[in-house]
Amino acid sequence: MKSFLQTEEWLRFQKHLGRATWRFDNGKIAANIVAHKLPLGKNYLYVPHGPVLNFDNFDSGVKNETDNFLAYLKNLARENRSIFVKIEPLSDSVMELIFRKRMRRSASVQPPRTVVLNLGLDEDELLSRMHHKTRYNIKVAEKYGIIVKDSDDLDSFWKLLKKTAKRDRFSSHSKDYYKKLTEYFRGDGMRVELVMAYHNDKAVAGAILMTYGDTCYYLHGASDHDARSMMAPYALHWENIKYLKTRGIKYYDLWGIDARRWPGVTRFKLGWGGQAKEYPGSFDIPVQPIWYLIYRVARKIF
């Protein structure tokens, strides 16, 4: 199944955020395309977790079709004065088909590695696959009486997130982004939920989760470092896993690991015993070579 980032619902959400969007779909190749702003009035075009190729519908040469798609991207970029186009396919086979000599490997927007739990396993099997410290920490959280429940307390989540981002050295979105995200996807198709963990009615951890098809994605998380001895994030995820199983969700994607950039977060996610997955990565198609060089140099400096 394709990523939620390549659904028309996600594209409409990007438009709701005020971004320019396009949808390419000729029945053989499909791609959501989103314009992302850069300083000095510049921008780049982004294809998240795409393109998606429908191999069953190819009645002519694959190279011709992919050449036409890449030509479309370059023309669209020129029309919108974009510096480059960034693509992040999910599969190696797609990357092999669309790769061209002038593409540049680059920093990813979406995490290039993740961990996925198979929720089709029973609880005992899931527990047995966890690292022993993960099982132990779940019990610690239970002893502290951590309560996990759905919430609309975005203010508490935002306070926790600001502290977590500073502690773990990552950049968060704006509070308005999380507000729009949690309010926009309330239907049965794609569903976003804010789940919070409390100790004596005080918020100590939180997560924003996206459910699409048979998979739940752990998109954003935060916790109170001062309450770290309570192991609230372990209670939050374990209760969520059990809840997702009752809904018939098959997979829980923990959405991003990187031992170098986020060692603590990576250890935490690997401890749940899921399967590590790696995607091809991110590739840029320069359209304005001089500006693209300036962009690359600026990223290294800043």
Secondary structure, DSSP 8 states (H G I E B T S, - for coil): ---GGGSHHHHHHHHHTT--EEEEESSSEEEEEEEEE-GGG-EEEEETT--EE-GGG--S-HHHHHHHHHHHHHHHHHHTT-SEEEE--SSHHHHHHH--TT-EEE--SS-SEEEEEETTS-HHHHHHHS-HHHHHHHHHHHHTT-EEEE---HHHHHHHHHHHHHHHT-----HHHHHHHHHH-BSSSEEEEEEEEEETTEEEEEEEEEEETTEEEEEEEEE-GGGGGG-HHHHHHHHHHHHHHHTT--EEE-----TTT-HHHHHHHHTT--EEEE---EEEEESSHHHHHHHHHHHHH-
